[in-house]
Amino acid sequence: MVLTSHSELGNTGKKTGFWVEEFASPYYAFLDAGIKVTLASPAGGQPPIDPSSELEDFQTAATKRFDEDKAGQLQLANTLKLEEMNESEFDAVFYPGGHGPLWDLVEDSNSVSLVESFLANNKPVAAVCHATAVLLNVKDAEGEYVVNSKAVTGFSNTEEEAVQLTEVVPFLLEDELKNRGADYQKVSDWTPFVVQDGLLVTGQNPASSESAAEKLLGML
C-alpha cells in the first residue's frame, strides 16, 4: 500500500494527507485475508493523515479498529521509502486516497515506474478516490497512457464541488482522466462504485475503498 507524504492543502493554510477510512478498510480486508501488507510513502515514516478524515462523521468499524491497533499504528508510523520498493517482491499494489496524492504521487517518478512495472508484469494495481490520480502519468510499453480507453473511476467533479475544494486542488481528477482518454465512469455522489478493467481497479470515493480491496483480493 502506497500512501501520500503531502500535507498542505494548496495555499489554504489547512492540512491534508491520506483519508483514514480509505487506508483502514483495505488494510484490514487484506490482513484478514492472510495477506502480508507493506506500507510505503515517498518520504517514508509517518504519512500525514487528513484531519477531516478523523472527524466523528467519517468513522467506520475499520477506523475504530485502527484506533485500537497499536501494531498497525506503529507500522503506519514507519512506512518504508517508496524508492526502495521493488515490484518483484509484491503481488499487487493499492493506493488509498485523500487529497494528498494530487500533489505528490501524480508526479512521483518512483510511483509512476512502480505502477508501470506492476502492469508490465501482469500484476493488479488498485486505487481509490483521489488516488486514481497516480495513474495519470503511467504509460505502457508503447508510450501510451495506461488509462487511455480504460474504464476507470475516481473522485468526481461534483464530489469535489460538494467539499468546496474545486478551486483549491491542482486539477480536477475527472477532467484529467478524460483528458488522458480514459472511459471515466461514475455514479451519484458518495455512492460506493468500483470499476475493474484489465489489471486496473479503481474506486470512486471513500465509500468505495472496501469494495476496491475486495475486488483486488478476488484478482489475487
N, C-alpha and C positions, 0 to 999 in steps of 0.2 A: 504494500500500500504506500502510495506516494502522496505526501502532504505538502502544502504550501509553506514557505518561510516568510511570506509577505504580510505585514501587519498594519500598513497605513491605508486608510480608506480614501484614496485620492488626495485632494487637498482640503478635505473637510476637517482635518484635525482629529477625526474619530478613528477608532481601531477596527480592523477586520482580521481575517485569517481563515481558518477552516471552520466548517459548520459541524458542531459536535455530533449531532444525530447522524449526519452523513458518514461520519467515521465509525461511530459506536455500533450502529446496526449491522453494517457489513462486517466489522471486526469480529463481532460475536457470532454472526452467521458462519464465518469461516472457521473460527476456533471450535464452535460446537460441532462442526462437520469433520473435525480432526485435521484441519489444515494448519500448517505451520505458517505463521504470519510474520513477515519482516516489515518494519516501518522505516521509511526513508524520507528525507526532505532536502532541498537544495543546500541549506546551511547546516543541516544536522542539528542534534539537540532538540530542545522543546519547540515544536512549531506553535505559532500563535493561534489561539482559539478566538473566534469571532465572539465578542462579548454578548452580542444579541442572541447568539445560539444558546447561551446559558440562562436566558430568561425562563421563568416558570412555564410560560405558554408553549415552549418548544421542547419540553422534557418528555421523554418516552421511557418505556421499560429498559431499553438499551442504554440510554444516557444515565438513568438512575443506577443501572448495574455498573456502569463505568465509574460513577462517583464512589462506589464502594470497593472498586477493584484496584488495590494497591499495586499489584504486579503489572496491570495494564497501564496505570498511570506512570509507573517507572519506565516501562517500555516506551511510552509516548514522549517522556522527558528526555529520552536518549535515542532519538531517531538517528539512523545512520546517514552518512552523506550520500546524496544521490549519485555523485560522480564515482562512488566506489561500488555501485550496484552493477552486476553483470547479468544480463538476461538469461545466460546459460544455466544459472543457479536456481531459476524460478520457473513455475508452470504458468503463471498469469500475473497481471498487474491490475490494481484497482486504484482509481483516483477519486477520493472524496472531494466535494466541492466546498462552497463558501466563496466569497468574492476574491480572496487572496490569489488564487491561481490565475486570475485575469491579468495580474501584474507580473508574476514571476514565471510560472510554469509554461505559459504560452511560448515565451521566447527562450526558455532554458534549453541550451544545446544538449545537455546530458539527458534531459527528459525526452526531447524530440528523438535523439538517437536511440534511447532505450525503447521507446514505443515502436520505432521503425524496426528495431531488432526483434522484438516480440512478434510483430506481424510477419516479418520475413521468415521467421522460424515456426510459423503456424501456431502461435500461442495467442490466446484471447487477451484483449485489452478492454477494461471496463472503466467508465467514468460517469459521475452523477452530477446533475445540476450545472453549476458554473465550470466544473472540471472538464466538461466536454471540450472546453477551450484548449485543453492540452493537445487535442488532435489537429488544431488549425494549421500548424506548420509542419505536420508529419507528411512525408512523401513516400511513395512506393519506389520500386527499383527503376521504374520508367520515368521517375521525376514528377509524377502526378500527385496531387493532394489525395491522401487516402480517403478523405470524406467525399471526394468528388463522386457523384451519382450513388452514394451510400445513404441508406435510411438511417438518420440519427436524430436524437433529440437533445435537449439541454434547456437551461433556464430561458423562458420565453420573454419576448419584449413586454408583453402585458404583465408578467410577473415582476419584471424589473421596474415597470411603471408603478405597480402596486406597492413596492417597497421604497418608492421615490428616489431611486438611485440612477435613473436613466441618464441624468446629466453628470453624474459622478464617475461612473465606470469608464474605462479607456475605450470600450467598444461594446456594442450590443451583440451578445453571443448568437442569437437567432440570425441577425443580419449577416454576421461574418461567416457563419456556417453556409448560408445561402450563397454568399459571395465566392465561396470555395467550390460551389457546385453541388453541395450536399442536398439530398432529399430530406429537408428538415420537416419533422413531424412533431405535433403537439396535441394535447387535449386541453380541457379547461384548466384554468389556474389552480395550482395546489393539488391537483388530482394525480394519484400515482400513475406513472406511464413509463414503460421501458421498451426500448427497441433493440433488437439484435439483427445485425446484417453482417453475415460472414463472421469475422473474428471480433467485430466491434459490438460492445454492449454499452448503451447509453441510457441514462435516466433523466427525466425532465426536471425534477425538483427534489427538495428534501424528502418528501413523502415516497419517492421512488427508490430510495437508497437500498432498502432491504430487498426489494424485488430485483434490483440490478445485481445484488450479491447472489441471490438465489439463481438467477439466470446464468451467472458466471460459474457457480458451483455445478449447475447442470451440464455445462460445457466441459468442465474438468472431469 
